[in-house]
Amino acid sequence: MMYKIRQQYTVSTIDDPARATLNELKRLNMPVKPGQAICIAVGSRGIDSIDRITRAVVDFVTSCRARPFIIPAMGSHGGATPEGQREVLAGYGITGKSMDAPIDASMDVEELAGGAEYRLFISRAANRADGTILINRIKPHTDYHGTYESGLVKMSVIGLGKHAQALEIHRFGVRGLKELLPRAARRIFSTGKVLAGVAIVENALDKPTRIEAVPVEAVMEREPALLAMARDNMARLPVDEIDLLIVDYIGKDFSGTGLDTNIIGRMRIRGEPEPQRPSIKSIVVRDISERSHGNALGIGLADVITRRLYDKIDYAGMYENATTSTFFERVKVPMVAETDAEALHRALRCCGPVVSGEERVVRIRNTLHLDHMYVSEAIRRELESRETITVVSGPQPLCEGNEFPEF
């Protein structure tokens, strides 16, 4: 039997992200002059209120009597095509009409003098603009841990450098991300083409808790502190020992790897150590989000998927993403079950000997939203003394017929 629970967090949330963004940009007093073409770089992550934050940046640039335009800064995402990346932005409510600013989705780049080991590229549109403002969330990365992970530093290289730079940095594997990427970012920043970054830190409920405009000269120093803040604010599963984790949706809008490796405790990158916690024996993934546009990157982190998910996979987009990153393990197709009931049966069988009624099962919507979830009786008993956990409903069967009930 399963129980629906709520994890309660002590969080602070920015009520008006657009106003907070505008105030931060005014505080920074950037050197934006009338008539200048200012590039606004936006990524492919499912950031809460990203449309409102982006519109605030557009409005700020317009208030300076400059000419804002938006570019997708997302490497190989969206199938590494202008149409695909434009579609990704549209899925977040970012269009030329809604932003009152044109979108230049060209994948064209220009080459800069790089390091001795790697070539360095920058978006042609950004390079020919009078300045660029980056917008990105700061958070722990799903491929590695280091001084700089997901954030403005990474976006300045792999985002601004389009597919060409993503291929170039990723061909060095994790070393490219840990060591070469910060060097490349310093070179990009030294060109004067980047004016500032809008850094977003989210709380455990995936809402902005801090929005900070960082001048380009301070990004390398400031970002590690924002990363530490983001790590402290991350939501997590309430227990570390789990027999079966059921994830309703995988998707690029929830994590760059579809399933956040920091949440599920699986990295699956050769040479990189696996996270110490949580320990999960089997993972089932039921479906893929619409905003992922068929890119099921991360299915290789699961053990069983459903036919429902399998039939929605866009292999071209997923394989391009995986080839760019070089992490092939993450796109290997797991066992495919025809129904939820079959997925549950096969996954539990692979957990080894588990006493009936003592199964440790958790069901979540996705790896980004962890405030509500279902847990089995054994886990409910473990959590019953925690003040931060409330039982919302239950008990109820995990599976009714062949399908799980609605979340």
C-alpha positions in Angstrom: 0.0 0.0 0.0 1.1 3.6 -0.7 0.7 6.9 1.1 0.9 10.3 -0.4 3.1 12.6 1.6 4.2 16.2 1.6 7.7 17.4 2.3 7.7 20.7 4.0 10.6 23.1 3.5 11.5 26.4 5.2 12.0 28.5 2.1 12.1 32.1 0.9 10.6 32.9 -2.5 10.8 36.0 -4.7 7.2 37.0 -5.2 7.8 39.1 -8.3 10.8 37.7 -10.3 10.4 40.3 -13.1 10.6 43.2 -10.7 13.5 41.7 -8.9 15.4 41.2 -12.2 14.7 44.8 -13.3 15.9 46.2 -9.9 19.1 44.1 -10.1 19.9 45.3 -13.6 19.3 48.9 -12.6 21.5 48.5 -9.6 24.3 47.2 -11.8 24.3 50.3 -14.0 25.6 48.5 -17.0 27.1 50.5 -19.8 24.3 50.0 -22.3 24.1 52.9 -24.7 21.2 54.1 -27.0 21.1 52.4 -30.3 23.3 49.5 -29.3 22.3 45.9 -30.2 22.2 43.9 -27.0 22.1 40.1 -27.2 20.1 38.3 -24.4 21.2 34.6 -24.1 18.6 32.2 -22.8 19.1 28.4 -22.2 16.9 25.3 -22.4 16.3 24.5 -18.7 12.8 24.6 -17.2 13.5 27.6 -15.0 10.4 28.9 -13.1 9.3 32.3 -14.5 12.0 32.3 -17.1 9.6 34.1 -19.5 9.0 36.9 -17.0 12.7 37.2 -16.2 13.7 37.3 -19.8 11.0 39.9 -20.6 12.4 42.0 -17.7 15.8 41.9 -19.3 14.3 42.9 -22.6 12.4 45.8 -20.9 15.6 47.0 -19.2 17.6 47.1 -22.5 14.7 48.9 -24.2 14.6 51.4 -21.4 18.2 52.2 -22.2 17.0 53.0 -25.7 19.1 50.1 -27.0 17.9 47.3 -29.3 17.5 43.9 -27.6 17.4 40.5 -29.4 17.3 37.0 -28.0 19.4 34.0 -28.8 19.0 30.4 -27.7 22.2 29.5 -25.7 21.8 25.8 -25.4 24.5 23.9 -27.2 23.1 20.8 -28.9 19.6 20.9 -27.4 16.6 21.2 -29.6 18.3 18.8 -32.0 21.1 21.3 -32.6 18.9 23.1 -35.2 17.6 26.7 -35.3 14.0 25.4 -35.6 14.4 23.0 -32.7 16.0 25.6 -30.4 13.4 28.2 -31.3 10.7 25.6 -30.4 12.3 24.9 -27.0 12.2 28.6 -26.2 8.6 28.9 -27.4 7.7 26.0 -25.0 8.8 28.3 -22.2 6.7 31.2 -23.5 9.6 33.0 -25.1 8.8 34.1 -28.6 9.5 37.2 -30.6 5.9 38.4 -30.0 5.7 37.6 -26.3 9.1 39.2 -25.6 8.6 42.1 -28.0 12.1 41.4 -29.3 13.4 39.3 -32.3 14.9 35.9 -31.8 18.0 35.0 -33.7 18.2 31.2 -33.6 21.1 30.8 -36.0 23.7 28.2 -35.1 26.4 30.2 -36.9 29.6 30.8 -34.9 32.9 32.7 -35.3 36.2 31.3 -34.0 38.3 33.1 -31.4 41.9 32.5 -30.4 41.5 29.7 -27.9 43.7 27.5 -25.7 46.5 25.2 -26.9 44.2 22.2 -26.6 40.9 23.3 -27.8 39.2 25.6 -30.3 37.0 28.4 -29.1 33.8 29.6 -30.7 31.2 32.2 -30.0 27.8 32.8 -31.6 28.1 35.1 -34.6 25.1 37.0 -33.5 26.5 37.5 -30.0 30.0 38.4 -31.3 28.7 41.0 -33.6 26.3 42.6 -31.0 27.5 45.5 -28.8 27.1 43.3 -25.7 25.5 40.2 -24.3 23.5 39.5 -21.1 23.4 35.9 -19.9 20.4 34.4 -18.1 20.8 31.1 -16.3 20.1 29.2 -13.2 23.0 28.2 -10.9 22.7 24.6 -9.7 24.8 21.5 -9.1 25.6 19.7 -12.4 24.4 16.2 -13.3 27.7 15.1 -14.9 30.4 16.2 -12.4 31.1 18.4 -9.4 33.6 21.2 -9.3 34.1 24.9 -8.7 31.8 25.8 -11.6 28.9 23.6 -12.5 25.6 24.7 -14.2 25.5 28.4 -14.4 26.8 31.5 -16.1 30.3 30.2 -16.6 29.1 27.2 -18.5 26.5 29.1 -20.5 29.2 31.6 -21.6 31.1 28.8 -23.3 28.8 25.9 -24.3 25.7 28.1 -24.6 27.1 31.1 -26.4 29.4 28.8 -28.5 26.4 26.9 -29.8 26.7 23.3 -31.1 30.2 23.8 -32.3 31.6 24.7 -28.8 29.5 22.0 -27.2 31.2 19.4 -29.4 34.6 20.9 -28.8 34.5 20.9 -25.0 32.6 17.7 -24.6 35.1 15.7 -26.7 37.4 16.0 -23.7 34.8 14.3 -21.5 34.4 15.4 -17.9 37.9 17.0 -17.9 36.6 19.4 -20.6 33.9 20.5 -18.2 35.9 20.7 -15.0 39.2 22.1 -16.3 38.9 23.5 -19.9 35.5 25.2 -19.6 36.6 27.7 -16.9 39.6 28.6 -18.9 37.4 29.1 -22.0 35.0 31.3 -20.0 37.8 33.6 -18.9 38.8 34.0 -22.5 35.2 34.7 -23.6 34.8 37.3 -20.8 38.1 39.0 -21.7 36.7 39.9 -25.1 34.3 42.4 -23.6 31.4 40.8 -25.5 29.6 39.8 -22.3 28.3 42.6 -20.1 26.8 40.7 -17.2 24.8 37.6 -16.2 21.5 37.3 -14.5 22.0 34.4 -12.0 19.0 32.6 -10.6 19.1 30.4 -7.5 16.1 28.3 -6.7 14.7 27.0 -3.4 13.6 23.4 -2.6 10.2 24.2 -4.3 12.0 25.1 -7.6 11.0 28.8 -7.2 13.5 31.7 -7.4 14.9 32.5 -4.0 17.6 34.8 -5.3 18.1 36.7 -8.5 21.3 38.5 -8.9 22.8 40.6 -11.7 26.5 39.9 -11.8 28.9 42.1 -13.7 31.1 40.1 -16.1 34.3 40.9 -14.2 32.8 39.3 -11.0 31.3 36.2 -12.5 34.2 33.8 -11.9 34.5 34.9 -8.3 30.8 35.1 -7.4 29.4 32.0 -9.0 31.0 29.4 -6.6 29.1 31.1 -3.7 25.9 31.0 -5.6 26.5 27.4 -6.4 26.9 26.6 -2.7 23.7 28.4 -2.0 21.9 26.4 -4.7 23.3 23.1 -3.3 22.1 24.0 0.2 18.6 24.7 -1.2 18.1 21.5 -3.2 15.2 19.3 -2.5 16.1 15.6 -1.9 14.3 12.3 -1.5 13.4 11.8 2.2 15.2 8.5 2.6 18.5 7.1 1.2 17.7 3.3 1.0 15.1 2.6 -1.6 14.2 -0.7 -3.3 12.2 0.9 -6.2 11.9 4.4 -7.4 9.1 5.2 -9.8 9.4 8.4 -11.8 6.3 9.5 -13.7 8.1 11.9 -16.1 11.6 12.2 -17.5 12.5 15.4 -19.4 15.0 18.1 -20.3 12.7 20.6 -18.6 13.4 18.9 -15.3 17.1 18.2 -15.7 19.8 18.3 -18.3 20.0 14.5 -18.0 16.2 14.1 -17.9 16.7 12.5 -14.5 18.7 14.6 -12.0 21.7 12.4 -11.1 22.0 14.3 -7.8 18.5 13.1 -6.8 18.7 9.4 -8.0 22.3 8.7 -7.0 23.3 7.4 -10.4 25.9 9.1 -12.6 26.8 6.4 -15.2 29.9 8.2 -16.6 33.1 6.1 -17.0 35.8 7.3 -14.7 33.4 9.4 -12.5 32.5 8.1 -9.0 28.9 7.2 -8.3 27.2 9.4 -5.7 27.2 7.9 -2.2 23.5 8.4 -1.7 20.8 7.6 -2.2 21.0 3.9 -2.9 18.3 2.8 -5.2 18.0 -0.8 -6.5 15.6 -0.3 -9.4 14.2 2.7 -11.2 11.1 2.8 -13.4 10.3 5.7 -15.7 6.7 5.9 -17.0 6.6 8.8 -19.5 8.4 11.8 -21.0 7.3 15.5 -20.7 5.9 17.4 -23.7 8.5 20.1 -23.3 11.3 17.6 -23.8 10.2 17.2 -27.4 11.0 13.5 -27.4 14.5 13.9 -26.2 14.6 11.1 -23.6 18.3 11.6 -22.6 18.7 9.9 -19.3 16.7 6.7 -20.0 19.9 4.8 -19.6 19.9 5.8 -15.9 16.6 3.8 -15.5 16.1 0.0 -15.4 12.6 -0.3 -16.8 10.6 2.1 -19.0 7.0 1.8 -20.3 5.9 1.4 -23.9 4.2 4.7 -23.4 7.5 6.4 -23.1 9.3 4.3 -25.6 6.9 5.2 -28.4 7.5 9.0 -27.8 11.3 9.0 -28.2 12.9 11.2 -30.8 16.0 9.3 -31.4 17.6 11.9 -33.7 17.4 14.6 -31.0 18.4 12.3 -28.2 21.3 10.8 -30.0 22.7 14.2 -31.1 22.5 15.3 -27.5 24.3 12.2 -26.3 26.9 12.3 -29.0 27.7 15.9 -28.2 28.2 15.0 -24.5 29.9 11.7 -25.3 28.1 10.0 -22.4 26.5 7.1 -24.3 25.4 5.2 -21.2 22.6 7.6 -20.7 20.7 6.8 -23.9 20.9 3.0 -23.7 17.3 1.8 -23.8 16.3 -0.2 -20.7 13.8 -3.0 -20.5 10.5 -1.9 -22.0 7.3 -2.9 -20.2 3.9 -2.9 -21.9 2.1 -1.6 -18.9 2.7 0.1 -15.5 1.9 -3.2 -13.8 4.4 -5.1 -15.8 7.1 -2.4 -15.1 6.4 -2.7 -11.4 6.6 -6.5 -11.5 9.9 -6.6 -13.4 11.5 -3.9 -11.4 10.6 -5.4 -8.0 11.9 -8.8 -9.2 15.3 -7.2 -9.8 15.5 -5.9 -6.3 16.5 -9.2 -4.8 14.7 -10.9 -1.9 12.3 -8.4 -0.3 9.9 -9.4 2.4 6.3 -8.9 1.3 4.9 -5.7 2.9 8.4 -4.4 3.6 9.1 -3.1 0.1 10.7 0.3 0.1 9.0 2.1 -2.8 8.9 5.8 -3.7 6.9 7.3 -6.5 7.7 10.9 -7.7 6.4 13.1 -10.5 9.9 14.0 -11.7 13.3 14.7 -10.2 12.7 18.4 -10.0 9.4 18.5 -8.0 9.8 16.6 -4.7 7.4 18.3 -2.4 4.7 15.6 -2.9 5.3 11.9 -3.5 4.0 8.5 -2.7 5.8 6.1 -0.3 5.2 2.5 0.8 4.2 1.5 4.3 7.8 0.6 5.3 9.0 4.1 4.4 6.0 5.8 5.9 6.8 4.2 9.3 10.3 5.5 9.0 9.1 9.0 8.3 6.2 9.2 10.8 8.3 11.0 13.5 9.6 13.7 11.2 8.0 17.1 11.7 8.7 18.0 8.0 6.7 15.1 6.6 2.8 15.1 6.5 0.7 12.2 5.3 -1.8 13.6 2.8 -3.7 10.5 1.9 -3.7 6.7 1.9 -3.3 3.9 2.2 -4.1 3.0 -1.4 -2.9 0.4 -3.9 0.2 1.3 -5.9 -1.3 0.0 -9.1 -5.0 -0.4 -10.0 -5.3 -2.9 -12.9 -2.5 -2.3 -15.4 -1.9 1.4 -14.7 -0.9 3.6 -11.8 -3.6 6.1 -10.5 -3.1 9.8 -11.3 -0.6 11.5 -9.1 
